[in-house]
């Protein structure tokens, strides 16, 4: 269910994503699928749509297309279409996408180091 644009939650969300670097970063890369897509592309440089789909266990076709479009619109991912039959589409990180490397690596290390502590 969508929030009303003038609700307190919506106003707060807009304020924080426009005035706080952490909130903005999370709004761009947040969520299960975007982080995974970025991580796979960081490790493998270029991946075909079907290769990404295989790695994103449990993602629906609709969700994958949506998240790839969002990442592309935000300038983090390039979509490369090869004119051939059958069609071949690949995805790669842009320079801006590569600039997230340190953040993603640190998040991964933090998670690995603290996963067991939090699960207890």
N, C-alpha and C positions, 0 to 999 in steps of 0.2 A: 504494500500500500504506500502510495506516495504522500509525502508531507505537503501541506499547503505552503506556498512560497512565503507567506507572511507569518508563519508560525514561529514561535520562539526558537525551536530546534533548527529550522531552516535559516533564520537570521544568524544564529550562533555559528552554524556550519559555514556560511558564507564569510562571516567575520574572521573565523579562525583560519580558513583556507587562504584568505587574502592577506592576513597579517602575521601568520606564524609559519616559519619555514618547515617545521616538522609536520604540521597539519597539512600543509600544501603537498609536501612530498608523499605523505600517506594517501592523500586524495588521488594522486597520480598513479602510484604504484600499488596501492592497497588492495587487499583481497587475495584470496587463494590463487586464482588463476593468473593474474598479471605477474605476480612475483615468480611463479613457476615458469611462465613463458620467458620472462626476462632472464632467469637463471639458465634455462636450457640454451637460449641464444648466446648468452655470455660464454658458456662452455663449448658450444659447437659451431659458433660463428654464423653458419647459415643452415636453416632447416626447411625442408619442404613441409607443406601444410600437413600431409599425411604422417610425416615423422613426428611433428609436434602433437598431432592428435593421438598417436600411439602412446606418447609419453605422459600426456595429461589424462591419466586414468580417472574416469568418472565424469569428464566434462561432456556436456551436450554440444551438438553441432552449433546450435543457436548461440550458446554462451561463448564458445570458442571464437566464432566469427565476430561477435560483439566485442570481446576483449581485445582481439587483434586490431579491430577498427579503432578502438579507443587508444590503444598504444600507438597506432599509426598517426592518428589525429594529434596526439600529444607530442609527436616528433621523436618517439623513442624507438620505433621499429620501421624499417623499410619493407615494403611489399614489392617483390620483384616478379613480374609476370613474363615468362618466356613464351614467345609465340611459336608454339609447336602443337602437334597432335600426338598424344593427348596433352591437354594443357598442363603446364608445370608452373607452380607458384612457390616461391621461396620467401623466407623471412630472415632478416638480419637486423642487428642493432644499428642504430644511427650513432653518430659521434655523441649526441646527447644521451642516448641509451647506454653507451659504453661508460659515460661519466658516472653511472650508478654502480660500477664495479665495486668500489671500496665499501659502499653502503651495504650492498648485497653480501659481500664476503664477511663483513663484520656481523651482520644479522645472522648469517649461517653459523659462524663460530659461537656467537652468544647463545643461540638456540641449542647447539650441540653441548655446550658447557653447562647449560642450566636446565635442560629438559628433564633430567631425572630429579633435580631439586624441586621443581615445580609440581611434577607428577606425584611426589610423595605427599 
